[in-house]
Amino acid sequence: MNKTPKSLRLHVGLFGRRNAGKSSVLNALARQHVSIVSEVAGTTTDVVEKAMELQPIGPVLFIDTAGLDDAGALGTMRVKRTREIFDRTDVGLIIAEAGHWGEFEQSLFDELHARGLPMIVVFNKSDLGQPGPDLVERLEAEKASCVRTVASTGEGMDVLREALIKAAPQEFIDAPTILGDLVPPGELAVLVVPIDSEAPKGRLIVPQVQSIRDLLDHDAYCLVVKEHELRDALERLNRPPALVVTDSQAFEKVAADTPRDVPLTSFSIVFARYKGDLDAFVRGALAIEALRPGDRVLVAEVCSHQPTCDDIGRVKIPTWIRRHLASQWNTAGAPRNAGSPPNAADLVFDHVQGHDFPDDLSAYRLVIHCAGCMHNRRQMLTRIERCRTAGVPITNYGVTIAYTLGILERAIEPFPSALETYRNLTRART
């Protein structure tokens, strides 16, 4: 069975009217019965996902959506969920029935085009009608591929698969590395993996597993230790490792136990680069200094685990930020024009999980995101762009923790662009 995580798959969203044949197209692509097909419009009432292999791309995730023309109160909820799929779509398929192209299909095209996403227009049920040549010419002039299919018989599916391969972003053909460019072949990376109350029983978490696999794929060595074993492990080595990578929650101890001449970073910071925009997250971390009592901070976590008493997003990060700001404010005194000394306890932290993310970010002064290991890169970049558009800084767990502990500069030394961003900003601030 293919165990590739959804977050590493090419996300292909199927959009269109009810009963345009989205589910039939998905079933034909998958060569199996995945979605229910019926003549009754609106049979697909929720998002249906199908993971499969599509060579030479590799692992893909097809997402069959409810029709965006669904009506009624329940239909409105379904449409909202469907629109959320835009945020994590890498390639969009617009399914149009029998050559029909109206304002609705054009609005889907405009949405995908505005996001800069590659798209394929699938004129399904082409045995019942054909698109006009002027329409096809116009769509192709705007960089959309047009394919004619009869999904019920499989006609045109080979052409559609070829169009998908051509439309896939190059990063899915030449997959980016997690650590392979930081640890040369034949060199050693030490991975520090705390086993605490939030660690999943009997296994490592996704970033740790993916990092190990990436190192092996690049012919590097890997040593995995817990945080209290690190010092002894390093002393036993006959030469220093090329890199130490730690869980961000152990940053303080690991930084103290790792010689200063050994490069150090965290899984969360590595994934900030791999899944998002590390430079943007560094800028966001520096925005912590601008927080004032009463400001709201949004903490977004993809995983839907049950929070514990020392949960990183709900307890530890707010504690570290409050401690850092309390120290800064007590040293610098009250902000200008403030009538009373600031109190870091007055910061307000809101939390969201999974695919939930506010439509309106105007209430927040900062967004702090998890590493995003369970999201695909497209969804993370979409959230970063939404924050940029709203004028709200965004950072992530690892960058935040390193900053509040005073070790961010060291933690991003392996990443020259982010390091330059940090130094330029700190120089400008002083």
C-alpha positions, 0 to 999 in steps of 0.5 A: 500500500502506498503510504506517502503522506498527503502533504507530499502529494500533488493536489489536483482539485476537480471543480465544476457545476453539479452533475457536470461529471466531476465524480465520473472523471475522478473514477476514470482517472483512478480506474476504480469506483471512488465517488458515487455517480448519479444522474441526480445533481449534487450527489457528491455532498462533501469532499472526496479524496483519492490518493494514487500514483501518476508517473512520472509525477509520482504520488498525487491526491485527487480532490472531488468537490461538491458543485460550487453551484449548490443551493440552500443553507446546507449547499452554502456550507458545502460551497464554503468547504469546496472553496477551501480546496482552492487553497491547497490545489496545485493543479485545477481541473474545471469540468464543463459539461458537453462543451458548455461554458458560461459565467460560472465556469469563467469564474472558476477559471478566473479564480484559478488564474488569479492564484497563478495555478496551472489548470486544465479545462475538461469538456466532459460528455463530449459525445453530447456537445463540443466547445466552440473553436474560439473558446478553446483558442481563447482558453489556450491563449491564457495558458489553460489546456483543453481536453475533451472526454467521455468519462463514462466510457474512458474516452480522452482519459489518456490525453487528460493524464498526459495533460496533468503530467505537463501541468504539474509544477516542476518541483513535483518532478524534481522534488526539493530536498529537506536536508540533502543540500545541508549535509553532503554525501558521506557526512553525518546529521544528528537528529534530536528527537524528544520523547514527551507526552505529545510524541505519538506512541510507537513512532516518530512524527512526520518531519522526523521520518521525512528528514531521515528518509531525505538524508538516506536518499542523499547518501548521508548518515543519520544519528537519532538521539534524545535530548539528554543523550546528545552531549554524550553522543557528540563526545563519542564521534571522531569528527563533528557532525555536519548538522544538528537538527532538534525538535524546537521544544528542546532548542535551549538544551540542545543549543547549550550542548552543541559546540558553537562551531557545529551548525544547528537548526530545528525540524520546524525551521527546516520545514519552514523552508521546505513548506513555506517561506523562511524569510517571511517567517523570520520577518514575522518573528521580529514582529513579536517586538511590536506586540502590545497588551491587548493584541491578538495572536493567532496560533494555527496548527494543522494537526488535530491532536488532543491538546495536553497540559503542556501543549506547544501551541496553547501553553509553551509558545504563549509562555515563551512569548510572554516571558520574552516580552515581559523581559523586554518591557521591564528593561525598556519601560512602558511604550511611548504614549502608554499610560501604565506599564505594559503587562505581557499577560494581557496578550490574547492567543486564539487557536485554530486547527486542521484546515480552519483558518479565518477569512478575516485576519484584521483582528490579529497582529501576528500569526504563528503557524506550526511546521505544516508537515501535514499540509502541502506546500501550496496551502502553506504558501496560500496562508502566507499570501493571505497574511501578506495581503492583510498586512499581518506578519506570519511566522512559525513555531520553530522560528518563534521559539528560537527568537524568544530564546535568543538563538534565532541567528544561530538557528538560521545560519545554515540558510544564508538568505534567511540569515541576511534577512535577519541581520538586515532587519536587526541592523535597521531596527538598531 
